Amino acid sequence: MPSKVHLVITILCVVLMLGLLSGVGVYIWKEHFDDDVSRSTKPENKTSPLDHGPISRSIVNWSQLNFSSNGIIFDAITKSTQGKGLKGILGKGLDATLAKPCNLTKNSNDDGLCLELGDKYRLEVLKKPAIAKRSTTENDLQCFSIHWIPLVANQLKETQEDCFYLSNLYWFGGFESETQEWPMNNYQKNLSAFVTGDSFQGNGGYFGSVVEGIFLSSSGLGIVVDETTPLYISVNQGGSPLLCMVGKVGSDTPFFNISNPFLKYDVCQSSDIASLWQGISNKYIPKPASVPSLDLFRYPIWCTWAIYKEVINESTVLEFAKDIVSNNLSFSQLEIDDSWTPHYGDFNFTSDRFPDAVGLIKNLTAMNIPATIWMHPFFNNDSDAFQELSSKGYLIKELDSDKPHLVSWWRGENNAGVLDFTNPEAVNWYLNRLEYLKKTFNVTSFKFDAGELTWVPGKYRLNDSLVTPNYLTRKYIEMTYRGDLDQRRQEVRSGFRSQNSTFLLRMLDRRSDWSHALGLKTLIPCSLVFGMMGYPYVLPDLIGGNDYGEGFPSQELFIRWLQATVFMPVLQFSIPPWHYNDSKVVELSHNYIQLHEKYADKIINLAKNAEKTGQPINRPLWWIAPQDDEALRLDSEFLLGDDLLVAPVLDEGSTSRDIYLPSGQWKDENKGTIIDGGVWVRNYSAPLELLPYFTKV
């Protein structure tokens, strides 16, 4: 064995599973692995594909690999996984026994390996420089780059799959979804394009409005997919407990303009999942440019949508505002939602329902209520704006002509153009119209809807090419960010690599029910997923849901929903407390709004911290207990910062619940008692008026 390898092994005590996940070896750092892990077992095949060629043995530990006819299979056991094996398959379906060494395509000081599998694929693995910890609470981050490259140009449509077993660890995935499983082990999705999509449409083919190729496991190992990869992902497909990734291109994919498939991702390791997240955040996730308006964190947003839907006019909006004030309920702004324009895409108030929009907003301003309005990127072909934008070439075009690429959305069927966000002139046109609304009507800011890639199906042509179609969402968000640089009161609902823009990120519309399908039970998991993806300024949609055919939420659901969001960054009402004609609902709403305001300074301090560190405002329990199995799997509790634990009641008819408190001492803020943590508090009494929450002492 070369002396260089002896030195590397002496310094790193290499045998951690990182290289394994790339299918090239097991990397085990001394402090993470059991002393009795055997490193002497050799593959049965004495002529392993890795025995020859320009391969750095400082990266690869051959003994942990099995080069099979179905891919490269690995298995490792670490202390951080408490004896559970971390398993996977690289190149699933490939005959790995035929792998041959090759030369790396870039100079990496021989600290990597290259394999050719058959005549179609090349696999390269490069060790990256360690990322040093930035504080005493962090650990070094070690990453490896894994890259599947086609050997022949313009002939292949997809790479082979790399798969990771879900069954032996807890995994947390970087995407919004309809059911929002936390952890994602029980989530099911057949192989689908990893692009932004409106999962509310319910066809099962889309991921959510926000996607980031970041996947963390409870072992302290994570995967970060290169943002330019034409990525397809499956989770538990066909009942197999696997997270699988493949690069895929072709005319029937969103990546139709990419010639060759590839799959590129980094595998990173730290001491535990909390330290792993911080390391990945430091290395890969942009930080917010600034903090949204502090008023939004202190006082509730009110919106016309759920209570009025599209049936709004001057009278309903003004009456809504007066009722908020007369019920002594606070506010940060009032959103005038759908149907304020003559046609979808116009930038004027419709005169039949808003004959004096200037006067309306003047009245709201006199009540100290900032007014925001609903916006979107669609221009129906009966709008004046469509004609202008089409003539200027500012809409996304058909692939082979200058005609607008017409799409369907929830307010139009094959009749809407979409603004081309890659065209600077089109973006400036849109921003100028927003300024017109501000100056003419005294509008304060905007609620920006949509932005997902799946609203632009098929093939199309942009003014400027993008390295990945997901950048269309990113370009939209960059435009919306510029739409309110001063007040910073805007909200959006989609995102991809958009963390450095400043906005409230709204969860996709929730249903008015208790379910785990965009119902109440998805609020906490979705908030945690957003935070994990690097979006700290979470807006948990409308309290009580949107009433999409389920009927108005019951009083019980409304109150429990309010309780679940009290310690989230922002409160947002539409269905008003006085709707129930019950003074108790108004009283409880008032009390919980005041409770949110009591902790607003803490929320604001966390929001300012997020600008510097990217750390979420709401955090999973594993944030403070990364080795605690209970903390790793809980989806019904969350933290505000590091020291306030919230455990709302999420089941219909329940007046008690079991609550897990991680290690340490916790003060029950309802009873004033001190509880030693690391235990379950069984059957904690929580009648409708009570929200269980605890502070660490």
Secondary structure as GFF3:
##gff-version 3
##sequence-region A 1 697
A	DSSP	alpha_helix	3	12	.	.	.	ID=ss1
A	DSSP	alpha_helix	18	21	.	.	.	ID=ss2
A	DSSP	three_ten_helix	30	32	.	.	.	ID=ss3
A	DSSP	three_ten_helix	62	64	.	.	.	ID=ss4
A	DSSP	beta_strand	65	68	.	.	.	ID=ss5
A	DSSP	beta_strand	71	77	.	.	.	ID=ss6
A	DSSP	beta_strand	85	92	.	.	.	ID=ss7
A	DSSP	three_ten_helix	96	98	.	.	.	ID=ss8
A	DSSP	beta_strand	100	101	.	.	.	ID=ss9
A	DSSP	beta_strand	112	117	.	.	.	ID=ss10
A	DSSP	beta_strand	121	127	.	.	.	ID=ss11
A	DSSP	beta_strand	142	150	.	.	.	ID=ss12
A	DSSP	beta_strand	161	165	.	.	.	ID=ss13
A	DSSP	beta_strand	171	175	.	.	.	ID=ss14
A	DSSP	three_ten_helix	184	186	.	.	.	ID=ss15
A	DSSP	beta_strand	189	193	.	.	.	ID=ss16
A	DSSP	three_ten_helix	199	201	.	.	.	ID=ss17
A	DSSP	beta_strand	211	217	.	.	.	ID=ss18
A	DSSP	beta_strand	221	225	.	.	.	ID=ss19
A	DSSP	beta_strand	231	235	.	.	.	ID=ss20
A	DSSP	three_ten_helix	237	239	.	.	.	ID=ss21
A	DSSP	beta_strand	242	247	.	.	.	ID=ss22
A	DSSP	beta_strand	263	269	.	.	.	ID=ss23
A	DSSP	alpha_helix	273	284	.	.	.	ID=ss24
A	DSSP	alpha_helix	294	298	.	.	.	ID=ss25
A	DSSP	beta_strand	301	303	.	.	.	ID=ss26
A	DSSP	alpha_helix	305	308	.	.	.	ID=ss27
A	DSSP	alpha_helix	314	326	.	.	.	ID=ss28
A	DSSP	beta_strand	333	336	.	.	.	ID=ss29
A	DSSP	alpha_helix	357	366	.	.	.	ID=ss30
A	DSSP	beta_strand	371	375	.	.	.	ID=ss31
A	DSSP	beta_strand	378	380	.	.	.	ID=ss32
A	DSSP	alpha_helix	384	392	.	.	.	ID=ss33
A	DSSP	beta_strand	397	398	.	.	.	ID=ss34
A	DSSP	beta_strand	407	409	.	.	.	ID=ss35
A	DSSP	beta_strand	412	418	.	.	.	ID=ss36
A	DSSP	alpha_helix	424	441	.	.	.	ID=ss37
A	DSSP	beta_strand	445	448	.	.	.	ID=ss38
A	DSSP	three_ten_helix	453	455	.	.	.	ID=ss39
A	DSSP	beta_strand	460	461	.	.	.	ID=ss40
A	DSSP	alpha_helix	471	482	.	.	.	ID=ss41
A	DSSP	beta_strand	491	492	.	.	.	ID=ss42
A	DSSP	beta_strand	504	506	.	.	.	ID=ss43
A	DSSP	three_ten_helix	520	522	.	.	.	ID=ss44
A	DSSP	alpha_helix	523	532	.	.	.	ID=ss45
A	DSSP	beta_strand	538	539	.	.	.	ID=ss46
A	DSSP	alpha_helix	555	565	.	.	.	ID=ss47
A	DSSP	beta_strand	572	573	.	.	.	ID=ss48
A	DSSP	three_ten_helix	577	580	.	.	.	ID=ss49
A	DSSP	alpha_helix	583	598	.	.	.	ID=ss50
A	DSSP	alpha_helix	600	613	.	.	.	ID=ss51
A	DSSP	beta_strand	618	619	.	.	.	ID=ss52
A	DSSP	three_ten_helix	621	623	.	.	.	ID=ss53
A	DSSP	alpha_helix	629	633	.	.	.	ID=ss54
A	DSSP	beta_strand	638	640	.	.	.	ID=ss55
A	DSSP	beta_strand	644	646	.	.	.	ID=ss56
A	DSSP	beta_strand	656	661	.	.	.	ID=ss57
A	DSSP	beta_strand	665	668	.	.	.	ID=ss58
A	DSSP	beta_strand	674	676	.	.	.	ID=ss59
A	DSSP	beta_strand	679	685	.	.	.	ID=ss60
A	DSSP	beta_strand	693	696	.	.	.	ID=ss61
###
